[in-house]
Amino acid sequence: MVLLLGSIATFSFGQDIDKILNAKEVERIEKTLSSDEMEGRATFTRGNDKAAAFIAKEFKKAGLKTWNGSKSFLQSFSMVRTKTDSLSVMLDGVAVAAKSVILITSQPELNINQSSGYEKVSIARGSVFATEAAKYRNPTKNYVVFIDTSFASSFPRLQPRGASFKNNNSVIYILTPQDAKIFSVYAKNTLTEQKLQNVVGVIPGKSRKNEYVLFGGHYDHLGIRGGKDREGNPITDSIFNGANDDAAGTTAVMMLAKYFKAINNNERTLVFAAFTAEEIGGFGATYFSQQYNPADVMAMFNIEMIGTESKWGKNSAYITGYDKSDMGKMMQANLEGSGFTFYPDPYTTQGLFLRSDNATLARLGVPAHTISTAKMENPPEPNYHKASDEIGTLDMENMARIIKSIAISSAGFVSGKQTPSRVNPADVRR
């Protein structure tokens, strides 16, 4: 710990980092975000809005600027919740069951056939299903996607989890043993448009204003729920506070914003983002990513679930997609002599690199990685996506050390002296 603090002092140019990044301040923010007052921060809820307002207030208090001169730290966008009231699908004259059809649409009514100009594509047996299906998630034109029945178990994952982006184009996924030459689709939908918001603050760069280093984490969680938990046990505490997932990561983003504003030595522009709608499909981070030219983003630190000890104990965390760029190696080299270690992700079979809010930018070639300590074996750590994910299960002192280590490890990127290699999009798989 002595070595860690000494190293940090060197990088902070005389600032006393403990006055900014300390367990007491970590606890203040974490306690607010994960309180019952925030009602679990589910997307489209009052609690989610309360959390966004709190984060925006903290960004303003820290002295951050808004993105692109906006009047607010809230980055608003629209999503559409679609309820299909009636559905009829025919393939070569044979009716298709509703459970074998998934619509991604913002249209109140669809009435199409093989002559309607929809492009027909197929996901054949043996394909990498998630990779192929993801190509049509935010469509640039209209598609009918025939999916081989060998993917029946994966097919339901394509169903929008609550909402989709408003889009003039539609995608119709159909689970079928063979493609159809003649088809018809009729659907009548009830649409509800709703606003969501990321919270974004900026510290403009000095000499490299058009080069960006991003720090992000999602502030939404699962809200108020009843029924049973993952193991089938009755839920008695209905508020899923999400202290670790991901109030912990959001707390880190807010703390880092305060720290970098205080030391005021960034040559590159620093952007701090609290994303919404991660739990229903990563929509907040997707919208956020669309505001940037990927070539201008030098690095992204996504922070997810750092409230508990990693499998290696204290003073450690892991980085997802470690082999996709040299960002992780640079970060660890910047911590030499500190006593803190960033390890490669030990849970690669879980696909964590593309299961969090770094994914959109990583697919565009940005060295965008997630920092975490969560034990994600199968089964994952005991409080994951449970009502028991509360502040009492977290280690504030260890969280503070992790946040300090992120600050130190990012110093070269912030100053413009280090630029990690790009992720090769061809190497990215879901």
Long-range contacts (C-beta under 8 A, 24 or more apart in sequence): 1-315, 1-339, 1-401, 3-337, 3-338, 3-339, 4-315, 4-338, 4-339, 4-340, 4-401, 4-404, 4-405, 5-404, 7-335, 7-337, 7-338, 7-408, 8-338, 8-404, 8-407, 8-408, 11-407, 11-408, 11-411, 12-263, 12-407, 13-263, 13-265, 15-262, 15-263, 17-259, 17-404, 17-407, 20-255, 20-258, 20-259, 20-262, 21-255, 21-259, 21-400, 21-403, 21-404, 21-407, 22-400, 23-396, 23-397, 23-399, 23-400, 24-396, 25-255, 26-251, 26-255, 26-396, 26-399, 26-400, 26-403, 27-391, 27-396, 29-58, 29-251, 29-254, 29-255, 30-243, 30-247, 30-248, 30-251, 30-307, 30-391, 30-394, 30-396, 30-399, 31-391, 33-219, 33-243, 33-247, 33-250, 33-251, 34-241, 34-242, 34-243, 34-247, 34-390, 34-391, 35-241, 36-239, 36-241, 38-241, 39-223, 39-224, 39-239, 40-221, 40-222, 40-223, 40-224, 40-225, 40-239, 40-240, 40-241, 40-242, 41-219, 41-220, 41-221, 41-223, 41-242, 41-247, 42-220, 42-221, 42-222, 42-223, 42-224, 42-240, 42-279, 43-162, 43-163, 43-196, 43-220, 43-223, 43-276, 43-277, 43-279, 43-280, 44-81, 44-162, 44-163, 44-194, 44-196, 45-223, 47-223, 48-219, 48-220, 48-223, 48-276, 49-197, 51-219, 51-220, 52-197, 52-199, 52-219, 52-274, 52-276, 55-199, 55-219, 55-250, 55-254, 55-274, 56-199, 58-254, 58-257, 58-258, 59-199, 59-201, 59-254, 59-257, 59-272, 62-201, 62-254, 62-257, 62-258, 62-261, 63-261, 64-201, 64-202, 64-203, 64-257, 64-261, 64-272, 65-201, 65-202, 65-203, 65-204, 66-200, 66-201, 66-202, 67-200, 67-201, 67-202, 67-271, 67-291, 73-199, 73-200, 73-201, 74-197, 74-198, 74-199, 75-197, 75-198, 75-199, 75-200, 75-273, 75-287, 75-288, 75-291, 76-195, 76-196, 76-197, 77-165, 77-195, 77-196, 77-197, 77-198, 77-287, 78-165, 78-166, 78-193, 78-194, 78-195, 78-196, 79-163, 79-164, 79-165, 79-166, 79-193, 79-194, 79-196, 79-277, 79-283, 80-106, 80-163, 80-164, 80-165, 80-166, 80-191, 80-192, 80-193, 80-194, 81-162, 81-163, 81-191, 81-192, 81-193, 81-194, 82-106, 82-160, 82-163, 82-164, 82-189, 82-190, 82-191, 83-189, 83-190, 83-191, 83-192, 84-187, 84-188, 84-189, 85-188, 85-189, 85-190, 86-186, 86-187, 86-188, 87-186, 87-187, 87-188, 88-184, 88-185, 88-186, 88-187, 89-172, 89-174, 89-183, 89-184, 89-185, 89-186, 90-182, 90-183, 90-184, 91-174, 91-176, 91-180, 91-182, 91-183, 92-180, 92-181, 92-182, 92-183, 93-182, 96-174, 96-176, 100-155, 100-174, 100-175, 100-176, 101-172, 101-173, 101-174, 101-175, 101-185, 102-155, 102-156, 102-158, 102-159, 102-172, 102-173, 103-170, 103-171, 103-172, 103-173, 103-187, 103-189, 104-136, 104-137, 104-139, 104-158, 104-160, 104-164, 104-170, 104-171, 104-172, 104-173, 105-164, 105-167, 105-170, 105-171, 105-172, 105-187, 105-189, 106-164, 106-165, 106-166, 106-167, 106-168, 106-170, 106-191, 107-170, 107-189, 108-188, 108-189, 108-190, 108-191, 109-187, 109-188, 109-189, 110-170, 110-172, 110-185, 110-186, 110-187, 110-189, 111-185, 111-186, 112-142, 112-184, 112-185, 113-182, 113-183, 113-184, 113-185, 114-180, 114-181, 114-182, 114-183, 114-184, 116-142, 117-142, 118-142, 118-143, 118-144, 118-170, 118-172, 119-143, 119-144, 120-144, 120-146, 120-179, 121-145, 121-146, 122-146, 122-147, 122-148, 122-179, 123-147, 123-148, 123-151, 124-148, 125-150, 126-150, 128-429, 128-430, 129-154, 130-154, 130-157, 130-430, 131-429, 131-430, 133-158, 133-173, 134-430, 136-171, 136-173, 137-171, 138-165, 138-167, 138-286, 139-167, 139-169, 139-170, 139-171, 140-169, 141-169, 142-169, 142-170, 142-171, 143-169, 143-170, 143-171, 143-172, 144-171, 144-172, 144-174, 144-183, 144-185, 145-171, 145-172, 145-173, 145-174, 146-174, 146-176, 146-178, 146-179, 146-180, 147-173, 147-174, 147-175, 147-176, 148-176, 148-177, 149-175, 149-176, 149-177, 151-175, 160-280, 160-281, 161-279, 161-280, 161-281, 162-280, 162-281, 163-194, 163-277, 163-280, 163-281, 163-283, 165-283, 165-286, 165-287, 166-193, 196-276, 196-277, 196-283, 196-284, 197-276, 198-273, 198-274, 198-275, 198-276, 198-284, 198-285, 198-287, 198-288, 199-273, 199-274, 200-271, 200-272, 200-273, 200-274, 200-288, 201-257, 201-271, 201-272, 201-273, 202-269, 202-270, 202-271, 202-272, 203-257, 203-260, 203-261, 203-264, 203-266, 203-269, 203-270, 203-272, 204-269, 205-266, 205-267, 205-268, 205-269, 205-270, 205-416, 206-266, 206-267, 207-267, 207-416, 208-267, 208-268, 208-269, 208-416, 209-268, 209-269, 210-269, 210-296, 211-268, 211-269, 211-296, 211-298, 211-416, 212-268, 212-269, 212-270, 212-271, 212-292, 212-296, 212-297, 212-298, 213-266, 213-268, 213-269, 213-270, 213-271, 213-297, 213-298, 213-299, 213-300, 213-301, 213-410, 213-413, 213-414, 214-270, 214-271, 214-272, 214-273, 214-297, 214-299, 214-300, 214-301, 214-361, 214-368, 215-252, 215-253, 215-256, 215-257, 215-270, 215-271, 215-272, 215-273, 215-300, 215-301, 215-303, 215-410, 216-253, 216-272, 216-273, 216-274, 216-275, 216-285, 216-288, 216-300, 216-301, 216-302, 216-303, 216-357, 216-358, 217-246, 217-249, 217-250, 217-252, 217-253, 217-274, 217-275, 217-302, 217-303, 217-304, 217-357, 218-246, 218-249, 218-250, 218-274, 218-275, 218-276, 218-277, 218-278, 218-279, 218-284, 218-285, 218-304, 218-356, 218-357, 219-246, 219-247, 219-250, 219-274, 219-275, 219-276, 220-275, 220-276, 220-277, 220-278, 220-279, 220-280, 220-284, 221-245, 221-246, 221-247, 221-279, 222-279, 222-385, 225-387, 229-386, 229-387, 230-379, 230-385, 230-386, 235-387, 236-387, 237-387, 237-388, 238-387, 239-387, 240-385, 240-386, 240-387, 240-389, 241-387, 241-389, 241-390, 241-391, 242-389, 243-307, 243-389, 243-390, 243-391, 243-393, 243-394, 244-305, 244-306, 244-307, 244-308, 244-374, 244-383, 244-384, 244-389, 244-393, 244-394, 245-304, 245-305, 245-374, 245-384, 245-385, 245-389, 246-278, 246-303, 246-304, 246-305, 247-307, 248-303, 248-305, 248-306, 248-307, 248-394, 248-399, 249-302, 249-303, 249-304, 249-305, 249-306, 250-274, 250-303, 251-399, 252-303, 252-306, 252-399, 252-402, 252-403, 252-406, 253-303, 255-403, 256-403, 256-406, 256-407, 259-407, 260-407, 260-414, 265-414, 265-415, 266-414, 266-415, 267-414, 267-415, 267-416, 268-298, 268-413, 268-414, 268-415, 268-416, 270-414, 275-357, 278-356, 278-357, 282-356, 282-357, 282-359, 282-360, 284-357, 285-357, 285-358, 285-359, 285-360, 285-361, 286-360, 288-360, 289-360, 289-361, 289-364, 292-361, 294-361, 294-364, 294-365, 294-366, 295-365, 297-361, 297-366, 297-368, 298-367, 298-413, 298-419, 298-420, 299-327, 299-366, 299-367, 299-368, 299-410, 299-413, 299-419, 299-420, 300-358, 300-361, 300-366, 300-367, 300-368, 300-369, 301-369, 301-371, 301-406, 301-410, 302-356, 302-357, 302-358, 302-368, 302-369, 302-370, 302-371, 303-370, 303-371, 303-372, 303-406, 304-356, 304-357, 304-370, 304-371, 304-372, 304-374, 305-372, 305-373, 305-374, 306-371, 306-372, 306-373, 306-374, 306-399, 306-402, 306-403, 307-373, 307-393, 307-394, 307-395, 307-399, 308-373, 308-374, 308-375, 308-381, 308-393, 308-394, 308-395, 309-373, 309-395, 309-398, 310-343, 310-372, 310-373, 310-374, 310-375, 311-346, 311-375, 312-341, 312-343, 314-395, 314-398, 314-401, 315-339, 315-340, 315-341, 315-398, 315-401, 315-405, 316-340, 316-341, 316-342, 316-343, 316-373, 317-342, 317-343, 317-371, 317-372, 317-373, 317-402, 317-405, 318-342, 318-343, 318-344, 318-345, 318-346, 318-371, 318-372, 318-373, 319-343, 319-344, 319-345, 319-369, 319-370, 319-371, 320-345, 320-352, 320-353, 320-356, 320-358, 320-369, 320-370, 320-372, 321-345, 321-353, 321-358, 321-362, 321-369, 321-370, 321-423, 322-369, 324-353, 324-362, 324-367, 324-369, 324-423, 324-424, 324-427, 324-428, 325-367, 325-369, 325-420, 325-421, 325-422, 325-423, 326-367, 326-420, 326-421, 327-367, 327-369, 327-420, 327-421, 328-369, 330-409, 330-412, 330-413, 330-418, 330-420, 331-409, 331-410, 332-409, 334-408, 334-409, 334-410, 334-411, 334-412, 334-418, 335-405, 335-408, 335-409, 338-405, 338-408, 340-401, 340-402, 340-405, 342-371, 342-405, 342-409, 347-376, 347-377, 350-376, 350-378, 351-430, 352-376, 353-428, 354-428, 354-429, 354-430, 362-423, 362-428, 363-425, 363-428, 364-425, 365-422, 365-423, 365-424, 365-425, 366-422, 366-423, 367-420, 367-421, 367-422, 367-423, 368-423, 371-402, 371-406, 373-402
